[in-house]
Amino acid sequence: MTTLSIIIVAVFCLGYFFIAIESVTKINKAAIALLMFVLCWTLFMIDPSQYIPGIAESGKALAVAEVMERHLGSTATTLFFLMGAMTIVELVDQNGGFNFVRDTLKTRTKKKLLWRIAFMTFILSAVLDNLTTSIVMIMILRKLVENREDRLIYAALVIISANSGGAFSPIGDVTTIMLWNKGLLSAAGVIMEVFLPSVVSMLVPAYILSLSLEGKMEVKDYGENERVQDHLTEVQRKTVFFLGVGGLIFVPVFKTITHLPPFMGILLVLGVLWTVTEVFYSRLSGEEEKGGMQKRVTNMLSRIDMGTILFFLGILMAVACLETIGALELLGDGLNKVFDGNHYLITGIIGVLSSIVDNVPLVAGCMGMYPVAAAGDFAMDGIFWQLLAYCAGVGGSMLIVGSAAGVVVMGLEKITFGWYMKKISWIVVVGYLSGMLVYGVQRWVFF
């Protein structure tokens, strides 16, 4: 690596350190992430010819702008998906759409609630995606659990279960979607061989967390909330629910049919739901109309946590700079040489790294370094690609900023980086290694 590359990596590491100690410095993580983004690309601009061969001095600015715009376009799809999903889920929730899910989960026993949350999150994240599922479950948790300490444990379990559930599903996580679309995994192959390790990676942490929960809790009174939701009829509420949740399930189908990015499907669902709810609320009058105004999409949009969105923007664009200078590819190549092609060690370390930097560029780098082969470990559904799907998905739970689900839950529940690392990270590591062990045994016995 050149001196400039080392400086860029050092700036990223320093910025990440300050994000990690946010609870100490009291500086919002979004501010640090934006500084990382700008500083990394400013340093890149000093001598971009190192990374973009063949550019003349006069065309330097244009070449860098094109590279940044390409990465920004990719990042924007994630941000639009996030904003659309958050708005849809908030709209369904505000209109009582998730009441039946809440009623299914509701129990006075803390441990029973933990297991119900674990399994429901795991299943939903495979059907929808881990990001959307995390938002839904946190919304429900807010209605079920008043004690903040208990709710933080449940929220951490939501992150773990959502990432584990997304790892075995071809539509459950961005990285599995990438591997599936590239032809490195088949839907049947990844479900059949990665399902059991993913279940174990959820069950082990859930059991450990259950040991810290004892006794019963107060069940909240929802009477007042239910009265607020009476602006719509029962049929209208069910319509909002089925359009919202059904639309989220339809997003991967829309992508398969049209080959358009997932955020287009999310925006389609949001547009339909927005139109339908506007029709419903336009028919209200008097006091009902005033109450209904609070639940319109225009009001929901104002509730979006822009701090989380900007944090996402800063992190993803800073990582894009590392990808552009070749740091991630160099790291992956180095791992391959040091560990002599041991897929378990290489993908295991990639999983750990995915909790530090975004797993999308890591997986993208691996896809570029290891082209698909006709046979062997790098063929479709080969050991390497299945382990990569598992490790990149589940490994993101080790740190709260290691996955989209973690970042969203962190913003919604105001969980600090330090609390999660101290209380939860080691538990995730135990589940992560247990799942890898199960995969190895399963592969040895059955395949």
RANORZI-V231950 format. One record per helix or strand of 3 or more residues. SS is the DSSP state (A for helix, B for strand). FROM is the first residue (numbers start at 0). TO is the last residue. If there is no record, write none. Layout:
SS,FROM,TO / SS,FROM,TO
This chain:
A,2,19 / A,21,24 / A,28,49 / A,56,93 / A,98,104 / A,109,126 / A,129,143 / A,147,166 / A,173,180 / A,186,209 / A,222,230 / A,233,257 / A,261,281 / A,285,292 / A,296,300 / A,305,323 / A,326,337 / A,342,352 / A,358,368 / A,382,396 / A,403,412 / A,416,422 / A,424,445
